[in-house]
Amino acid sequence: MAYRFDALSLCIKTPQISVFPPNWGPETYLSRGNSDTLQVRTTEKPKITVTDADFDKPLPVQSSIFNLEKMDDILGENSSSMSDRVDADASINMDDQVNVKPEVGMKFDTLGDAWELWEKYGWWMGFGVRKNYNNKRRKDGVISNAVYVCNKEGRRAEDKRVVGIVRRRWEIRTNCKVMVNIALERDTGKYKVKEFVEEHNHALEPTETRKWLLETRKYKVNKFVEEHNHALEPPETRKWLIHGTMTRPQDSAFDLSCSSGITFDAAHELRSRKVAERANIGNQQCHKSTIHTTKSNIGVSKRSLRLPVSAISQNSTTAESKDALKRALAKRAVGLVKSGMVIGLGTGSTASVVVEELGKLIRQGQLKDIFAVAANYQSRILAKQFGVKTVDLNDVNAIDIAFDGADEVDFNKNLLKGGGAAHTMQKVIDSVAKECVILVDHAKVVRQLGSTSPVPVEVLPPAISPVLRQLATLGGVPEVRLALRKDGPVVTDLGNMMVDVRFSNGIQNAAELERRINMIPGVVENGKRIFCSSHATFLHIHCVVGILSGSRTSVSVLVGSEDAGNITVKTLEEIWNSVIIAHRDGSNGESRHQIPQ
Ligand SMILES: O=C(CO)[C@H](O)[C@H](O)COP(=O)(O)O
């Protein structure tokens, strides 16, 4: 039995009562009613289950047509007799086919509702959607007519810009005629489907990838300010921040569901389903250049594994202290440099400070005959700016010491890199170097890689689609990294594309994952890798794609942390020892922490 947009509204006024249609999905969406209610609309006839807050007493409720009054009846003050009032036999067969297809004559309260249905329909069918045009009434500016189309509608207008100077976007349009025309009904003030063209002239997106249709269309970061001027939420309460930090529609649904009294898990489940699967949520950690919300550990899912902060620092890191940490790390790093050395320069904000400090020592005459091999344009430019002479990697036989940052480090010295899309050359440089020093602030030390950052993969542009599919089969959620101040994807210094792959449960086996990703034809960085026991005591050295190190390279990781204004730089081993001591004492309460094998 298919219901077409038979909107069903439930207004929840009793916080300890939760309403949870078990079939949340693309067919279901939420919208905000007034401030203290949650309005649930579904496009099908759902089975509504009213439970207590812990979901342990499900009560099937007659779900044909609930309206506000009926719901208030059921969830009223004297709800102790609720079970008597509901019709236990009236649950609906959930195998009913979902139908979000527009139909001529279908009506909507608002144009927003119509657009939302069109988006859902596009998602469901596997095509991207676009607003084509709308007409406004002159007298009051109200939209009287709107046309929504498939994103392959029409053809792109001729690009008159100079060939070779501008990078043209790919033409994806096929002049597809699929559209829905929504018109305002004068008498009722509702919007009605006037015309609907259904046949596409191109293939639709397969099920595995269609879940990105919505995401990719909607969320483009124009500006991202990263640094907070206040302390961040401690791990215990952090999950509740989600309530305040989500920005995407599924997030606002999540936000609403939280405020309605739905338990955290249920709300998470709801949100997961709204983006097709849990893996699409992962952690809300951002990657500098991708679409997510924060770089710090805000909005993190329950599963995120962070280092016991007490082992390193009790304090959150402000912008200034982050700078101070980087400075302290850089000073410590350049202390390892001797005159006559060839230096490998990584990239990123931490490596930049190293270049600056190196330049200072050279200017002061404390270091002489220093040559640097830079990993990308940016670090080469910086080196020039700070008076560090650069040479080509092909002009040197060896690199004495290489400095680099990282996006995540675990206690096995597995590194996750590539936030700056330069990991391929960094990996080459670091593998050539006799010694490699990785500089990170404490927030980047994690128990399990992938907890906060995606795995960056550099991909040959012509191979992007097959590589994306292959990456998805590895259990990741791949996403082409989009540029911030340019339309379209990030193009690396080597002319390739970047794909960020998120793993919802983090990375279980870094070495294996690196191997498997690098085996995919079209993935640029194809390093063998791994294990380097000669330089490790209890630490293995693994590398993930977007990572470096080489079997002959000694890798040390310096970790900067700040505690009550005091900045310290420790090696990863020192940090680890303090974790073990805390673990033995039971003083940090983190008894789950496992010693790496
Ligand atoms: O891998 C990198 C660039 O590809 C960087 O080293 C990594 O992203 C860390 O950057 P930052 O020091 O700015 O945090």
The ligand as a Gaussian input file, in Angstrom:
#p B3LYP/6-31G(d) Opt

LIG

0 1
 O       49.710000      15.910000       5.857000
 C       49.752000      17.111000       5.814000
 C       49.566000      17.837000       4.553000
 O       49.272000      16.947000       3.508000
 C       49.981000      17.905000       7.052000
 O       51.214000      17.580000       7.557000
 C       48.915000      17.569000       8.039000
 O       47.662000      17.868000       7.437000
 C       49.057000      18.379000       9.316000
 O       48.833000      19.726000       9.076000
 P       48.891000      20.807000      10.237000
 O       50.248000      20.837000      10.789000
 O       48.499000      22.101000       9.567000
 O       47.855000      20.404000      11.249000

